[in-house]
């Protein structure tokens, strides 16, 4: 990849949060600066909103905002009380079975995609809970309060049970986040059952998604040290590293294959996707650039 061009793209187009995440990733910034940018999306209840999820512009705290916050907190190895407070918010908004709804009700709907504003707020979502629990387990490696929090234990039990019951009927994003969760929770037995559901002969199409919306091998197993990597053909991973490298656009950034709901969200997603691409390529190649 052309790292200089990627830095230029992020500097020119991305949110402050992604700019500081990139600086931290490259060793030029501090975890405190990343957390300061993340705090702009934090609410007094301990949750996160304010468009932290680009297609959900509501100011209210939402599960997907919590997921993105956990992702960033894990990325920088945060040990503050934010993780514990976020787990408490999630516990207060979980269903009796330990799962978390896809989204909670909110009134400030302008700018939000219909799948957020029209989500079922009273039914646990496997897709949402697995991605939340996956990021929480990553953060738990650095934060003992998160590791010991009852919410994470309940959410983990929900995810394991739900995956066992639906392991042959997972939608592509459910499958992707299930693999991420099983990697983070170190549940190798279920990985043996779930990873064969990923298409081995090409990209996994997203039914009902945008034209050309697909998931690739590195979307399912981005980290070379993850247990799931053993279930993927090394040649397929190597080819996908080349595919991801070649996907860098002339302006230095990367794109997403799904439809963004607004021009602002489209640009914000590109910043997010660029940080992801840089992270994955640095982890999966011998040289960081």
N, C-alpha and C positions, 0 to 999 in steps of 0.2 A: 504494500500500500504506500501511498504518498502521504506520509504523516504530516509534513509541512502543509500540504493542501488541506488535510483534514483539520488541522489546527486553525487554519485561516477560515474554513467554513464555520467552525464552531464559534470563533471569535466574532465573525460577521453576522451570523444568523441565529445562534442558539440562545436559550435562556441563561441567565446568570448561574442557575443551578448546574446546568451542563458544562458551562465554562469552568466552574470551580471543580466539578468532578473530573474534568479532563486534566486540569492543572494538578490535582492530587494524584491522578493515575500516572502522570508523567514525572512525578516527584518534584513538581514546582509549586505546590500549594499545600495547605494544611487541612487536617480534618476539621478544625474549628471553622475555617472559611466555608467548607462545604455545609456544615451544620447550620451556619448562620444563614445561608441561602435557603436551606430546607425549612428553617423556622418561619420563613415568610408564608408558608402554606399551612402552618400549624394553628389549630384552634384552641381556645381555653379548655375544652373538654379533653384534650390530649390527642384528639384525632387530627386528620389532615384533609384539606379540601382546596378551594381556591384555584382549581384548574391544575393541580399537580398531575392528574390524569388529563392529558390534553383535550380529550373529547367529552369530558365531564366538567363543565365550567362552574358548577355550583360552589358557593362558599362553604357549604356544609361539610362536615366530616363524613367521609365515605369509606367503605371497605377498600376500594381500589386505591384511594389516597393513602390508606394505611399500608397497603402493599408496596407502593412506590417509596414511602418513607422508610419502611423496613429494609428495602433494597439498598437505599443510600446509607442508612445507619450501619448495615452489615458491611458495605463496601469500605467504609472508613474505620470499621472496628470500634464503633461508639460504645462507651461504657457509662454514659450518663443515665439519668433517670428517664430519658425520653422513651426508651424501649419498654421499660416497665409500665409507664403511663399509657403507652399505646396498647400494650397487652390488656390493661385494665379497660380501656375504651372498647377493645374488641370483645372482651368478656361480657361487657354490658350490652353489646349489640349482637351477640351470638344467639342462635336458636337452642332449644333444650337439648338437641342431639349433638351439640358441640360445633356444628357448622355455622358458617357466616353467609348471610344473603348476598346475592350478586350486587345489589345496591339498596340503599335506604331511601325512604320517601324524601323528596325535597321540592320546594316551590319555585326556586330560581332556576328554571329550566332552559332559558335562552342559551344557545350555543352548545347544548349537550346533545349527543347522539341518542336516537330513540331507544337503543338497547340499554341505555342507562336510565333515562327518564321513565321508561315503561317496564323496568325490571320488577320482578316479584319480590317484595320486601319481607315476606314471612316464611320463605322456603330456603333451606340451606342450599348453597351452590357449591358443588364439588370443584368447579373451575376456580371460583374465588378462594375457597378455603385452602386448596392445595397451594396456590401461589402465595397466599399469606403465610401459611405454615412453613413453606420452603424458605422464604426470606427470614422468617423468625428463627428457624433452626440455624441459618447462616449467622445471624446476629448472636444467637445463643453461644456460639463458639467464643465470643468476646465478652458477653454480658451475662453474668451469673443470674441476675434478676429475671432475665428473659428465659434462660434455660430452666429455671425452677418455677416459672409462672404457671398456675393452673390452667389458664387459657390455652397455652401451647400444648399441654398434655391432652386436654379435651379435644382440641382441634386435630391433633395427631391421631387420636383414636377414631374420630369421625372419618378422617381421610383414609386411613387404613381399611376401615370397615367398608366404606363406600367403594373404594377401588376393588376390594375383594369381591364385592357384589356385582360390579359393573365392568369387570376387566375386559370383557369382549365387546362392549358397547360404549366405548369412549369416543366422543367427538374430538377432532384434531387438537383444539386448544385444551380440552380436558386432558387428553393424552399427554400433550407437551408438559403441562403443569404437573400432572401426576408423576411423570419421570423426574422433573425437577424436585418435587417433594420427596420422592423415594430416595433420590440421591442425597438430599440434605438430611433426611431422617435416617439414612443408612439402613434402608430396608431392602436388602439384596434379594430376598426370596421373591417379593412381589415384582422386582425389576425383571426377573427371569420370565415372569408371566406377561408383563406389560410391554416391554421393549419389542417383542416380535410383532406387535400391532402396528409399529411404525413401518411405513412402506420402504422396502429395500431397493426397489427398482426405479426410484425417482422421487421427486418432491411429493409431499403429502398435500393434496388439494383440500381447501377448506370449503366444505359444502355450504352453500348459502352465502358465501363471502363475495368479495369483489372479484371481477374478472381477473384471473391470474393470481389470486390470493393463494399462496401455498406456504407450507412449512418445510424447512430443509433439515438435514441431519444435525447441523450445528445448532439449530433452534431447540432440538430435543436434548442434546448433550454438548453444551458449549465448553465444559471444563475438561481438559485432558486427564485430570486425576480423579474424575468422578467414576463411581462404580458402574454407571450405565455405559461408559465408553467401551467396556469389554464386550458389550452385546452388539456393537456396530462394526461393520467391515472397515478396517483401517484405510482401504483404498477409497471407500465412499467418503470417509472423513477428509482424506487428503484432497479429493476432488472438490469437496465442498469448501475447503479453505481457499482453493483457487477461485471457486465461484464467488465467494464472499469478497475476496480481494478485487476481482474484476468488476464487482458491483459498485465500486467507488465511482461516483459521478464526476463529470468534468469540473464541477465547482468544489470538489474535495469532500463532499458529504455523501451519506448513504440515504436511501429512501426506504419506505415500508410498502408492502404489497397490498395492504388494506386501505380502504377509503377513510380519509380524515373528514370530520364533519364541518370544518371551517378552515379558511386560509391560515388563521393563526395556529390552529391545531396541526395542520399539515406541516408547517415549518417547525413547530415544537417537536413533532414526532421525528422529523429528520435529525434534529439535534440529538434526541434520545437514541435513535438508531445509529447515529455516528459514534456515540460513546460506546454503545454495545459492540459495534463492529471493531473498533479499535481494541477494546478489551479482549474480545474473542480472538482476534488475529494475533495479538501479542502473546496470548497464552498458547496458541496452537502453531506457532512458527518458531524456528530456531533463533531468528533475529526479530527484535521488536519493531523494526521499521522495514 
